[in-house]
Amino acid sequence: MAVFLTKESKILVQGMTGVEGMRHTLRMLAAGTDVVGGVNPRKAGRTVRFDVPRSPAGLGTAHRSVPVFGSVRDGVEATGADVSVVFVPPAFARAAVEEAADAGTGLVVVITEGIPVHDAVAFRAHAAERGTRVVGPNCPGLITPGQSNAGIIPADIAGPGPIGLVSKSGTLTYQLMHDLRDIGFSTCVGIGGDPVVGTSHIDCLAAFQDDPDTELVVLIGEIGGDAEERAAAFVRDHVTKPVVGYVAGFTAPEGRTMGHAGAIVSGSSGTARAKKEALETAGVPVGDTPTETARLVRARLNTPTRSP
């Protein structure tokens, strides 16, 4: 029950020794993720000790030592890592992603926000040439509950189950996971809301369509661009599983950037209403709120509403 990320995934963290890298590496380890190393050329050869909580309640800890490598290639050769999670500053993100792709990692998850669009265009093309999938940038990453967590998604808000989720918004990813926690998820992918991202709604829809254990897909979009309209066309032509949608931004004023760098409306293009209409025309029911979206999911799965 997984796409892109499984319990077999071995993860390197580029920027692990920074403040955010340390915090979220600990959270990934606590979720059972197989973090096999960090990458920092200035701290190569060192080992970082993490006190990993033994339970969500924090009762007791287990000590875990994670080696730091001077390059992604060194880490891959020493550990067999096949995933990299990027926590480096925006100015160094392009080099980090290209280094990971050149080292042969099959998946690079870019958490960093504020990356220039031309850098994102460049590293996406570079990674594609080498057969590496990029998730992000400016995203929360992805989680396969009970198996692995690559990024910053809280691991304790939902368990495994039959729902696949793809979302531009990290916050809405967390909310839908929490609202549907009693049903559970196969994999949740936060693709990011920047104008240029490495993995699209369509990429995730195709993967969930092929995953035998994903029974329904939740698609979360937002204003700006035409990704949701293209996803609607893909659902109409290629997806046989039920899809339920939500589009954030119905109250956004025209012509103003809202939240994510890609969330801007120009005239009638990219509005939440236009996206909702495209999805519903393709047979995807769209909730007006996250709570209503969760109710639509329950109705399609014939699952009763959870008591507060």
Contacts in CASP RR format, 6 or more apart in sequence:
PFRMAT RR
TARGET T0000
AUTHOR 0000-0000-0000
METHOD contacts of the structure
MODEL  1
MAVFLTKESKILVQGMTGVEGMRHTLRMLAAGTDVVGGVNPRKAGRTVRF
DVPRSPAGLGTAHRSVPVFGSVRDGVEATGADVSVVFVPPAFARAAVEEA
ADAGTGLVVVITEGIPVHDAVAFRAHAAERGTRVVGPNCPGLITPGQSNA
GIIPADIAGPGPIGLVSKSGTLTYQLMHDLRDIGFSTCVGIGGDPVVGTS
HIDCLAAFQDDPDTELVVLIGEIGGDAEERAAAFVRDHVTKPVVGYVAGF
TAPEGRTMGHAGAIVSGSSGTARAKKEALETAGVPVGDTPTETARLVRAR
LNTPTRSP
1 144 0 8 1.000
1 160 0 8 1.000
1 161 0 8 1.000
1 162 0 8 1.000
1 186 0 8 1.000
1 187 0 8 1.000
1 211 0 8 1.000
1 213 0 8 1.000
1 214 0 8 1.000
2 144 0 8 1.000
2 147 0 8 1.000
2 148 0 8 1.000
2 186 0 8 1.000
2 187 0 8 1.000
2 211 0 8 1.000
3 144 0 8 1.000
3 164 0 8 1.000
3 186 0 8 1.000
3 187 0 8 1.000
3 189 0 8 1.000
3 204 0 8 1.000
3 207 0 8 1.000
3 208 0 8 1.000
3 211 0 8 1.000
3 214 0 8 1.000
4 107 0 8 1.000
4 133 0 8 1.000
4 135 0 8 1.000
4 142 0 8 1.000
4 187 0 8 1.000
4 189 0 8 1.000
4 207 0 8 1.000
5 83 0 8 1.000
5 107 0 8 1.000
5 142 0 8 1.000
5 143 0 8 1.000
5 144 0 8 1.000
5 147 0 8 1.000
5 148 0 8 1.000
5 150 0 8 1.000
5 187 0 8 1.000
6 144 0 8 1.000
6 147 0 8 1.000
6 148 0 8 1.000
7 34 0 8 1.000
7 144 0 8 1.000
7 146 0 8 1.000
7 147 0 8 1.000
7 148 0 8 1.000
8 34 0 8 1.000
9 33 0 8 1.000
9 34 0 8 1.000
9 82 0 8 1.000
9 83 0 8 1.000
9 107 0 8 1.000
9 148 0 8 1.000
9 150 0 8 1.000
10 34 0 8 1.000
10 36 0 8 1.000
10 79 0 8 1.000
10 80 0 8 1.000
10 81 0 8 1.000
10 82 0 8 1.000
10 83 0 8 1.000
11 28 0 8 1.000
11 33 0 8 1.000
11 34 0 8 1.000
11 35 0 8 1.000
11 36 0 8 1.000
11 37 0 8 1.000
11 81 0 8 1.000
11 83 0 8 1.000
11 84 0 8 1.000
11 85 0 8 1.000
11 148 0 8 1.000
11 150 0 8 1.000
12 35 0 8 1.000
12 36 0 8 1.000
12 37 0 8 1.000
12 38 0 8 1.000
12 39 0 8 1.000
12 69 0 8 1.000
12 72 0 8 1.000
12 75 0 8 1.000
12 76 0 8 1.000
12 79 0 8 1.000
12 81 0 8 1.000
12 83 0 8 1.000
12 84 0 8 1.000
12 85 0 8 1.000
12 100 0 8 1.000
12 105 0 8 1.000
13 21 0 8 1.000
13 24 0 8 1.000
13 25 0 8 1.000
13 28 0 8 1.000
13 35 0 8 1.000
13 37 0 8 1.000
13 38 0 8 1.000
13 39 0 8 1.000
13 84 0 8 1.000
13 85 0 8 1.000
13 87 0 8 1.000
14 38 0 8 1.000
14 39 0 8 1.000
14 72 0 8 1.000
14 84 0 8 1.000
14 85 0 8 1.000
14 86 0 8 1.000
14 87 0 8 1.000
14 88 0 8 1.000
14 96 0 8 1.000
14 99 0 8 1.000
14 100 0 8 1.000
15 21 0 8 1.000
15 38 0 8 1.000
15 39 0 8 1.000
15 40 0 8 1.000
15 86 0 8 1.000
15 87 0 8 1.000
15 88 0 8 1.000
16 22 0 8 1.000
16 25 0 8 1.000
16 37 0 8 1.000
16 38 0 8 1.000
16 39 0 8 1.000
16 40 0 8 1.000
16 48 0 8 1.000
16 66 0 8 1.000
16 68 0 8 1.000
16 87 0 8 1.000
17 38 0 8 1.000
17 40 0 8 1.000
17 43 0 8 1.000
17 48 0 8 1.000
17 68 0 8 1.000
18 87 0 8 1.000
20 87 0 8 1.000
20 111 0 8 1.000
21 87 0 8 1.000
22 48 0 8 1.000
24 85 0 8 1.000
24 87 0 8 1.000
24 111 0 8 1.000
24 151 0 8 1.000
24 152 0 8 1.000
25 35 0 8 1.000
25 38 0 8 1.000
25 50 0 8 1.000
25 66 0 8 1.000
26 50 0 8 1.000
26 51 0 8 1.000
26 52 0 8 1.000
27 149 0 8 1.000
27 152 0 8 1.000
27 154 0 8 1.000
27 155 0 8 1.000
28 35 0 8 1.000
28 85 0 8 1.000
28 149 0 8 1.000
28 150 0 8 1.000
28 151 0 8 1.000
28 155 0 8 1.000
29 35 0 8 1.000
29 50 0 8 1.000
29 52 0 8 1.000
29 64 0 8 1.000
29 66 0 8 1.000
30 52 0 8 1.000
30 53 0 8 1.000
30 155 0 8 1.000
31 143 0 8 1.000
31 146 0 8 1.000
31 148 0 8 1.000
31 149 0 8 1.000
31 155 0 8 1.000
31 156 0 8 1.000
32 146 0 8 1.000
32 148 0 8 1.000
32 149 0 8 1.000
32 155 0 8 1.000
33 148 0 8 1.000
33 149 0 8 1.000
33 150 0 8 1.000
34 148 0 8 1.000
35 66 0 8 1.000
36 66 0 8 1.000
36 67 0 8 1.000
36 75 0 8 1.000
36 79 0 8 1.000
36 80 0 8 1.000
36 81 0 8 1.000
37 66 0 8 1.000
37 67 0 8 1.000
37 68 0 8 1.000
37 69 0 8 1.000
37 75 0 8 1.000
37 79 0 8 1.000
37 81 0 8 1.000
38 48 0 8 1.000
38 66 0 8 1.000
38 67 0 8 1.000
38 68 0 8 1.000
38 69 0 8 1.000
38 75 0 8 1.000
39 68 0 8 1.000
39 69 0 8 1.000
39 70 0 8 1.000
39 71 0 8 1.000
39 72 0 8 1.000
39 75 0 8 1.000
39 84 0 8 1.000
40 68 0 8 1.000
40 70 0 8 1.000
41 70 0 8 1.000
41 71 0 8 1.000
43 68 0 8 1.000
43 70 0 8 1.000
44 68 0 8 1.000
44 69 0 8 1.000
44 70 0 8 1.000
44 71 0 8 1.000
44 74 0 8 1.000
45 67 0 8 1.000
45 68 0 8 1.000
45 69 0 8 1.000
45 70 0 8 1.000
46 67 0 8 1.000
46 68 0 8 1.000
47 65 0 8 1.000
47 66 0 8 1.000
47 67 0 8 1.000
47 68 0 8 1.000
48 65 0 8 1.000
48 66 0 8 1.000
48 67 0 8 1.000
48 68 0 8 1.000
49 63 0 8 1.000
49 64 0 8 1.000
49 65 0 8 1.000
49 66 0 8 1.000
50 63 0 8 1.000
50 64 0 8 1.000
50 65 0 8 1.000
50 66 0 8 1.000
51 61 0 8 1.000
51 62 0 8 1.000
51 63 0 8 1.000
52 61 0 8 1.000
52 62 0 8 1.000
52 63 0 8 1.000
52 64 0 8 1.000
53 59 0 8 1.000
53 60 0 8 1.000
53 61 0 8 1.000
54 60 0 8 1.000
54 61 0 8 1.000
54 62 0 8 1.000
56 156 0 8 1.000
67 78 0 8 1.000
69 75 0 8 1.000
69 78 0 8 1.000
71 99 0 8 1.000
71 103 0 8 1.000
72 81 0 8 1.000
72 84 0 8 1.000
72 99 0 8 1.000
72 100 0 8 1.000
72 102 0 8 1.000
72 103 0 8 1.000
72 105 0 8 1.000
73 99 0 8 1.000
73 102 0 8 1.000
73 103 0 8 1.000
75 81 0 8 1.000
75 103 0 8 1.000
76 82 0 8 1.000
76 103 0 8 1.000
76 104 0 8 1.000
76 105 0 8 1.000
81 105 0 8 1.000
82 104 0 8 1.000
82 105 0 8 1.000
82 106 0 8 1.000
82 107 0 8 1.000
83 105 0 8 1.000
83 106 0 8 1.000
83 107 0 8 1.000
83 108 0 8 1.000
83 109 0 8 1.000
83 150 0 8 1.000
84 96 0 8 1.000
84 100 0 8 1.000
84 103 0 8 1.000
84 105 0 8 1.000
84 107 0 8 1.000
84 108 0 8 1.000
84 109 0 8 1.000
85 108 0 8 1.000
85 109 0 8 1.000
85 111 0 8 1.000
85 141 0 8 1.000
85 150 0 8 1.000
85 151 0 8 1.000
86 93 0 8 1.000
86 96 0 8 1.000
86 97 0 8 1.000
86 100 0 8 1.000
86 108 0 8 1.000
86 109 0 8 1.000
86 110 0 8 1.000
86 111 0 8 1.000
86 112 0 8 1.000
86 137 0 8 1.000
87 111 0 8 1.000
87 112 0 8 1.000
88 96 0 8 1.000
88 112 0 8 1.000
89 112 0 8 1.000
90 112 0 8 1.000
90 113 0 8 1.000
90 114 0 8 1.000
90 115 0 8 1.000
90 116 0 8 1.000
90 119 0 8 1.000
93 110 0 8 1.000
93 112 0 8 1.000
93 115 0 8 1.000
93 119 0 8 1.000
93 123 0 8 1.000
93 137 0 8 1.000
94 115 0 8 1.000
94 119 0 8 1.000
94 120 0 8 1.000
94 122 0 8 1.000
94 123 0 8 1.000
97 108 0 8 1.000
97 110 0 8 1.000
97 123 0 8 1.000
97 126 0 8 1.000
97 127 0 8 1.000
97 134 0 8 1.000
98 122 0 8 1.000
98 123 0 8 1.000
98 126 0 8 1.000
98 127 0 8 1.000
100 108 0 8 1.000
100 132 0 8 1.000
101 108 0 8 1.000
101 123 0 8 1.000
101 126 0 8 1.000
101 127 0 8 1.000
101 130 0 8 1.000
101 131 0 8 1.000
101 132 0 8 1.000
102 130 0 8 1.000
104 130 0 8 1.000
104 132 0 8 1.000
105 132 0 8 1.000
106 131 0 8 1.000
106 132 0 8 1.000
106 133 0 8 1.000
107 132 0 8 1.000
107 133 0 8 1.000
107 134 0 8 1.000
107 135 0 8 1.000
107 150 0 8 1.000
108 127 0 8 1.000
108 132 0 8 1.000
108 133 0 8 1.000
108 134 0 8 1.000
108 135 0 8 1.000
109 134 0 8 1.000
109 135 0 8 1.000
109 136 0 8 1.000
109 139 0 8 1.000
109 141 0 8 1.000
109 142 0 8 1.000
109 150 0 8 1.000
109 151 0 8 1.000
110 134 0 8 1.000
110 135 0 8 1.000
110 136 0 8 1.000
110 137 0 8 1.000
110 138 0 8 1.000
110 139 0 8 1.000
111 136 0 8 1.000
111 137 0 8 1.000
111 138 0 8 1.000
111 139 0 8 1.000
111 140 0 8 1.000
111 141 0 8 1.000
111 151 0 8 1.000
111 152 0 8 1.000
112 137 0 8 1.000
112 138 0 8 1.000
113 137 0 8 1.000
113 138 0 8 1.000
114 137 0 8 1.000
114 138 0 8 1.000
114 194 0 8 1.000
114 261 0 8 1.000
115 137 0 8 1.000
115 138 0 8 1.000
115 194 0 8 1.000
117 194 0 8 1.000
117 195 0 8 1.000
117 196 0 8 1.000
117 261 0 8 1.000
120 137 0 8 1.000
120 194 0 8 1.000
120 195 0 8 1.000
120 196 0 8 1.000
120 197 0 8 1.000
120 198 0 8 1.000
121 196 0 8 1.000
123 134 0 8 1.000
124 134 0 8 1.000
124 196 0 8 1.000
124 197 0 8 1.000
124 198 0 8 1.000
127 133 0 8 1.000
127 134 0 8 1.000
127 198 0 8 1.000
133 198 0 8 1.000
133 199 0 8 1.000
133 203 0 8 1.000
134 197 0 8 1.000
134 198 0 8 1.000
134 199 0 8 1.000
135 141 0 8 1.000
135 142 0 8 1.000
135 150 0 8 1.000
135 189 0 8 1.000
135 190 0 8 1.000
135 191 0 8 1.000
135 197 0 8 1.000
135 198 0 8 1.000
135 199 0 8 1.000
136 190 0 8 1.000
136 191 0 8 1.000
136 192 0 8 1.000
136 194 0 8 1.000
136 197 0 8 1.000
136 198 0 8 1.000
136 199 0 8 1.000
137 192 0 8 1.000
137 194 0 8 1.000
137 197 0 8 1.000
138 192 0 8 1.000
138 193 0 8 1.000
138 194 0 8 1.000
138 260 0 8 1.000
138 261 0 8 1.000
139 170 0 8 1.000
139 190 0 8 1.000
139 191 0 8 1.000
139 192 0 8 1.000
139 193 0 8 1.000
139 197 0 8 1.000
140 151 0 8 1.000
140 152 0 8 1.000
140 153 0 8 1.000
140 170 0 8 1.000
140 173 0 8 1.000
140 174 0 8 1.000
140 190 0 8 1.000
140 192 0 8 1.000
141 150 0 8 1.000
141 151 0 8 1.000
141 152 0 8 1.000
141 153 0 8 1.000
141 189 0 8 1.000
141 190 0 8 1.000
142 149 0 8 1.000
142 150 0 8 1.000
142 151 0 8 1.000
142 153 0 8 1.000
142 187 0 8 1.000
142 188 0 8 1.000
142 189 0 8 1.000
142 190 0 8 1.000
143 149 0 8 1.000
143 150 0 8 1.000
143 151 0 8 1.000
143 153 0 8 1.000
143 155 0 8 1.000
143 185 0 8 1.000
143 187 0 8 1.000
143 188 0 8 1.000
144 160 0 8 1.000
144 186 0 8 1.000
144 187 0 8 1.000
145 155 0 8 1.000
145 158 0 8 1.000
145 159 0 8 1.000
145 160 0 8 1.000
145 161 0 8 1.000
145 184 0 8 1.000
145 185 0 8 1.000
145 188 0 8 1.000
146 155 0 8 1.000
146 159 0 8 1.000
146 160 0 8 1.000
147 160 0 8 1.000
149 155 0 8 1.000
153 170 0 8 1.000
153 173 0 8 1.000
153 174 0 8 1.000
153 177 0 8 1.000
153 188 0 8 1.000
153 190 0 8 1.000
154 174 0 8 1.000
157 174 0 8 1.000
157 177 0 8 1.000
157 178 0 8 1.000
157 181 0 8 1.000
158 177 0 8 1.000
158 178 0 8 1.000
158 180 0 8 1.000
158 181 0 8 1.000
158 184 0 8 1.000
158 185 0 8 1.000
158 188 0 8 1.000
159 181 0 8 1.000
159 184 0 8 1.000
159 185 0 8 1.000
160 184 0 8 1.000
160 185 0 8 1.000
160 186 0 8 1.000
161 183 0 8 1.000
161 184 0 8 1.000
161 185 0 8 1.000
161 186 0 8 1.000
161 213 0 8 1.000
162 183 0 8 1.000
162 184 0 8 1.000
162 185 0 8 1.000
162 186 0 8 1.000
162 213 0 8 1.000
162 214 0 8 1.000
162 215 0 8 1.000
162 216 0 8 1.000
162 301 0 8 1.000
163 180 0 8 1.000
163 183 0 8 1.000
163 184 0 8 1.000
163 185 0 8 1.000
163 186 0 8 1.000
163 214 0 8 1.000
163 215 0 8 1.000
163 216 0 8 1.000
163 217 0 8 1.000
163 218 0 8 1.000
163 297 0 8 1.000
163 301 0 8 1.000
164 185 0 8 1.000
164 186 0 8 1.000
164 187 0 8 1.000
164 188 0 8 1.000
164 208 0 8 1.000
164 214 0 8 1.000
164 216 0 8 1.000
164 217 0 8 1.000
164 218 0 8 1.000
165 173 0 8 1.000
165 176 0 8 1.000
165 177 0 8 1.000
165 185 0 8 1.000
165 187 0 8 1.000
165 188 0 8 1.000
165 189 0 8 1.000
165 217 0 8 1.000
165 218 0 8 1.000
165 220 0 8 1.000
166 188 0 8 1.000
166 189 0 8 1.000
166 190 0 8 1.000
166 191 0 8 1.000
166 201 0 8 1.000
166 204 0 8 1.000
166 205 0 8 1.000
166 208 0 8 1.000
166 217 0 8 1.000
166 218 0 8 1.000
166 219 0 8 1.000
166 220 0 8 1.000
167 173 0 8 1.000
167 176 0 8 1.000
167 188 0 8 1.000
167 189 0 8 1.000
167 190 0 8 1.000
167 191 0 8 1.000
167 192 0 8 1.000
167 218 0 8 1.000
167 219 0 8 1.000
167 220 0 8 1.000
167 221 0 8 1.000
168 190 0 8 1.000
168 191 0 8 1.000
168 192 0 8 1.000
168 193 0 8 1.000
168 220 0 8 1.000
168 221 0 8 1.000
168 222 0 8 1.000
168 227 0 8 1.000
168 248 0 8 1.000
168 260 0 8 1.000
169 190 0 8 1.000
169 192 0 8 1.000
169 193 0 8 1.000
169 220 0 8 1.000
169 221 0 8 1.000
169 222 0 8 1.000
169 248 0 8 1.000
169 260 0 8 1.000
170 190 0 8 1.000
170 192 0 8 1.000
172 220 0 8 1.000
172 246 0 8 1.000
172 248 0 8 1.000
172 290 0 8 1.000
173 188 0 8 1.000
173 190 0 8 1.000
173 220 0 8 1.000
175 290 0 8 1.000
176 218 0 8 1.000
176 220 0 8 1.000
176 246 0 8 1.000
176 290 0 8 1.000
176 293 0 8 1.000
176 294 0 8 1.000
177 184 0 8 1.000
177 185 0 8 1.000
177 188 0 8 1.000
179 290 0 8 1.000
179 291 0 8 1.000
179 294 0 8 1.000
179 306 0 8 1.000
180 218 0 8 1.000
180 294 0 8 1.000
180 297 0 8 1.000
180 298 0 8 1.000
181 306 0 8 1.000
182 303 0 8 1.000
182 306 0 8 1.000
183 297 0 8 1.000
183 298 0 8 1.000
183 301 0 8 1.000
183 303 0 8 1.000
186 208 0 8 1.000
186 211 0 8 1.000
186 213 0 8 1.000
186 214 0 8 1.000
187 208 0 8 1.000
187 211 0 8 1.000
187 214 0 8 1.000
189 199 0 8 1.000
189 204 0 8 1.000
191 197 0 8 1.000
191 198 0 8 1.000
191 199 0 8 1.000
191 200 0 8 1.000
191 201 0 8 1.000
191 204 0 8 1.000
192 260 0 8 1.000
193 222 0 8 1.000
193 260 0 8 1.000
193 261 0 8 1.000
193 262 0 8 1.000
193 263 0 8 1.000
194 260 0 8 1.000
194 261 0 8 1.000
194 262 0 8 1.000
195 225 0 8 1.000
195 261 0 8 1.000
195 262 0 8 1.000
200 227 0 8 1.000
200 230 0 8 1.000
200 231 0 8 1.000
201 219 0 8 1.000
201 221 0 8 1.000
201 227 0 8 1.000
201 228 0 8 1.000
201 230 0 8 1.000
201 231 0 8 1.000
201 234 0 8 1.000
202 230 0 8 1.000
202 231 0 8 1.000
202 234 0 8 1.000
204 217 0 8 1.000
205 217 0 8 1.000
205 219 0 8 1.000
205 231 0 8 1.000
205 234 0 8 1.000
205 235 0 8 1.000
205 238 0 8 1.000
205 239 0 8 1.000
205 243 0 8 1.000
206 234 0 8 1.000
206 238 0 8 1.000
208 214 0 8 1.000
208 217 0 8 1.000
208 241 0 8 1.000
209 217 0 8 1.000
209 238 0 8 1.000
209 239 0 8 1.000
209 240 0 8 1.000
209 241 0 8 1.000
214 241 0 8 1.000
215 241 0 8 1.000
215 242 0 8 1.000
215 301 0 8 1.000
216 241 0 8 1.000
216 242 0 8 1.000
216 243 0 8 1.000
216 244 0 8 1.000
216 297 0 8 1.000
216 300 0 8 1.000
216 301 0 8 1.000
217 239 0 8 1.000
217 241 0 8 1.000
217 242 0 8 1.000
217 243 0 8 1.000
217 244 0 8 1.000
218 243 0 8 1.000
218 244 0 8 1.000
218 245 0 8 1.000
218 246 0 8 1.000
218 293 0 8 1.000
218 297 0 8 1.000
219 228 0 8 1.000
219 231 0 8 1.000
219 235 0 8 1.000
219 243 0 8 1.000
219 244 0 8 1.000
219 245 0 8 1.000
219 246 0 8 1.000
219 279 0 8 1.000
219 284 0 8 1.000
220 245 0 8 1.000
220 246 0 8 1.000
220 247 0 8 1.000
220 248 0 8 1.000
221 227 0 8 1.000
221 228 0 8 1.000
221 245 0 8 1.000
221 246 0 8 1.000
221 247 0 8 1.000
221 248 0 8 1.000
221 275 0 8 1.000
222 247 0 8 1.000
222 248 0 8 1.000
222 249 0 8 1.000
222 260 0 8 1.000
222 263 0 8 1.000
222 272 0 8 1.000
223 247 0 8 1.000
223 248 0 8 1.000
223 249 0 8 1.000
223 252 0 8 1.000
223 258 0 8 1.000
223 263 0 8 1.000
223 264 0 8 1.000
223 265 0 8 1.000
223 270 0 8 1.000
223 271 0 8 1.000
223 272 0 8 1.000
223 275 0 8 1.000
224 262 0 8 1.000
224 263 0 8 1.000
224 264 0 8 1.000
224 265 0 8 1.000
224 269 0 8 1.000
224 270 0 8 1.000
224 271 0 8 1.000
225 262 0 8 1.000
225 269 0 8 1.000
225 270 0 8 1.000
226 269 0 8 1.000
226 270 0 8 1.000
228 247 0 8 1.000
228 275 0 8 1.000
228 278 0 8 1.000
228 279 0 8 1.000
229 270 0 8 1.000
229 274 0 8 1.000
229 275 0 8 1.000
229 278 0 8 1.000
231 279 0 8 1.000
232 275 0 8 1.000
232 278 0 8 1.000
232 279 0 8 1.000
232 281 0 8 1.000
232 282 0 8 1.000
232 284 0 8 1.000
233 278 0 8 1.000
233 282 0 8 1.000
235 243 0 8 1.000
235 279 0 8 1.000
235 282 0 8 1.000
235 283 0 8 1.000
235 284 0 8 1.000
236 281 0 8 1.000
236 282 0 8 1.000
236 283 0 8 1.000
242 300 0 8 1.000
243 283 0 8 1.000
243 284 0 8 1.000
244 284 0 8 1.000
244 285 0 8 1.000
244 286 0 8 1.000
244 287 0 8 1.000
244 293 0 8 1.000
244 296 0 8 1.000
244 297 0 8 1.000
244 300 0 8 1.000
245 279 0 8 1.000
245 284 0 8 1.000
245 285 0 8 1.000
245 286 0 8 1.000
245 287 0 8 1.000
245 293 0 8 1.000
245 296 0 8 1.000
246 286 0 8 1.000
246 287 0 8 1.000
246 289 0 8 1.000
246 290 0 8 1.000
246 293 0 8 1.000
247 272 0 8 1.000
247 275 0 8 1.000
247 276 0 8 1.000
247 279 0 8 1.000
247 286 0 8 1.000
248 272 0 8 1.000
249 258 0 8 1.000
249 263 0 8 1.000
249 272 0 8 1.000
250 272 0 8 1.000
250 273 0 8 1.000
250 288 0 8 1.000
252 258 0 8 1.000
252 263 0 8 1.000
252 265 0 8 1.000
252 272 0 8 1.000
253 265 0 8 1.000
254 265 0 8 1.000
254 266 0 8 1.000
254 267 0 8 1.000
255 264 0 8 1.000
255 265 0 8 1.000
255 266 0 8 1.000
255 267 0 8 1.000
256 264 0 8 1.000
256 265 0 8 1.000
257 263 0 8 1.000
257 264 0 8 1.000
258 264 0 8 1.000
265 271 0 8 1.000
268 274 0 8 1.000
276 286 0 8 1.000
279 286 0 8 1.000
280 286 0 8 1.000
285 296 0 8 1.000
285 300 0 8 1.000
286 293 0 8 1.000
287 293 0 8 1.000
287 296 0 8 1.000
295 305 0 8 1.000
297 303 0 8 1.000
298 304 0 8 1.000
298 305 0 8 1.000
END
